[in-house]
Amino acid sequence: MEKILSEKLAVLQRQLEMSQQAIPPMKEMTNTWTSLQKISENMQALQKGLENLQVSTKEDLQMLRADLEERVPKAWNVPERKDSGVDYLGGHGIHATGDEDSE
């Protein structure tokens, strides 16, 4: 009887050891959970930062466009026309080198 009980106890101890190895310790699980929460918080902060960057870039581009729309006609000494379809920068005039077209 004692032999049977000893064998059963040994089997139960091995099963207990195996199950403890299969399940990560509570501290490790807590660390993993904390890390996942931090990752989530960082992702949210990154998303918010990207949204702010997108808005800021859009505003900057609008300001640059308004500035260029004001400067380009003056630089080319061309009357300002809105939506006329005229390409102020194409074709003739002063090139990037500063040389004028000779016709």
C-alpha positions as CSV (number, residue, x, y, z in Angstrom):
1,M,0.0,0.0,0.0
2,E,2.8,2.4,0.9
3,K,4.6,1.6,-2.3
4,I,1.5,2.4,-4.4
5,L,1.0,5.7,-2.5
6,S,4.7,6.6,-3.0
7,E,4.4,5.9,-6.7
8,K,1.2,8.0,-7.0
9,L,2.8,10.8,-5.1
10,A,5.8,10.7,-7.4
11,V,3.6,10.8,-10.5
12,L,1.6,13.7,-9.0
13,Q,4.8,15.6,-8.2
14,R,6.1,15.1,-11.8
15,Q,2.7,16.3,-13.2
16,L,2.9,19.3,-10.9
17,E,6.4,20.2,-12.1
18,M,5.4,19.8,-15.7
19,S,2.3,22.0,-15.3
20,Q,4.4,24.7,-13.5
21,Q,6.9,24.7,-16.4
22,A,4.1,25.0,-18.9
23,I,2.5,28.0,-17.2
24,P,4.7,31.1,-17.0
25,P,5.1,32.5,-13.5
26,M,2.7,35.2,-12.4
27,K,5.4,37.8,-12.3
28,E,6.4,37.1,-15.9
29,M,2.7,37.3,-17.0
30,T,2.4,40.6,-15.2
31,N,5.5,42.0,-16.9
32,T,4.1,40.8,-20.2
33,W,0.8,42.5,-19.6
34,T,2.5,45.7,-18.5
35,S,4.6,45.7,-21.6
36,L,1.6,45.2,-23.8
37,Q,-0.2,48.1,-22.1
38,K,2.9,50.3,-22.7
39,I,3.0,49.3,-26.4
40,S,-0.7,50.2,-26.7
41,E,-0.1,53.6,-25.1
42,N,2.9,54.2,-27.3
43,M,0.9,53.3,-30.4
44,Q,-1.9,55.7,-29.4
45,A,0.6,58.5,-28.8
46,L,2.3,57.7,-32.2
47,Q,-1.0,57.8,-34.0
48,K,-1.9,61.1,-32.4
49,G,1.5,62.5,-33.3
50,L,1.1,61.4,-36.9
51,E,-2.4,63.0,-37.1
52,N,-1.0,66.2,-35.7
53,L,1.9,66.1,-38.2
54,Q,-0.6,65.5,-41.0
55,V,-2.7,68.6,-40.0
56,S,0.5,70.7,-39.5
57,T,1.8,69.6,-42.9
58,K,-1.5,70.4,-44.6
59,E,-1.6,73.9,-43.0
60,D,2.1,74.5,-44.0
61,L,1.3,73.5,-47.6
62,Q,-1.7,75.8,-47.7
63,M,0.4,78.7,-46.5
64,L,3.1,77.9,-49.1
65,R,0.6,77.7,-51.8
66,A,-1.0,81.0,-50.9
67,D,2.5,82.6,-50.7
68,L,3.5,81.2,-54.1
69,E,0.2,82.2,-55.7
70,E,1.0,85.7,-54.6
71,R,4.7,85.7,-55.5
72,V,4.8,83.9,-58.8
73,P,2.7,86.4,-60.9
74,K,4.7,89.3,-59.4
75,A,8.0,87.6,-60.2
76,W,7.0,86.9,-63.8
77,N,5.4,90.3,-64.1
78,V,2.2,88.7,-65.3
79,P,-1.2,90.0,-64.2
80,E,-2.7,87.8,-61.6
81,R,-5.5,85.6,-62.9
82,K,-7.4,83.0,-60.9
83,D,-8.2,79.7,-62.5
84,S,-7.4,81.0,-66.0
85,G,-5.6,77.8,-67.0
86,V,-2.5,79.7,-67.8
87,D,0.7,78.0,-66.8
88,Y,2.9,80.8,-65.4
89,L,5.9,78.6,-65.0
90,G,5.9,76.7,-68.3
91,G,7.1,77.4,-71.7
92,H,8.8,80.8,-72.0
93,G,10.5,83.3,-69.8
94,I,13.4,83.0,-67.4
95,H,14.9,79.6,-66.9
96,A,16.3,78.1,-63.7
97,T,19.7,79.4,-64.8
98,G,18.5,82.9,-64.9
99,D,18.9,83.2,-68.7
100,E,16.0,84.5,-70.7
101,D,14.6,82.8,-73.8
102,S,15.9,84.3,-77.1
103,E,13.4,84.2,-79.8
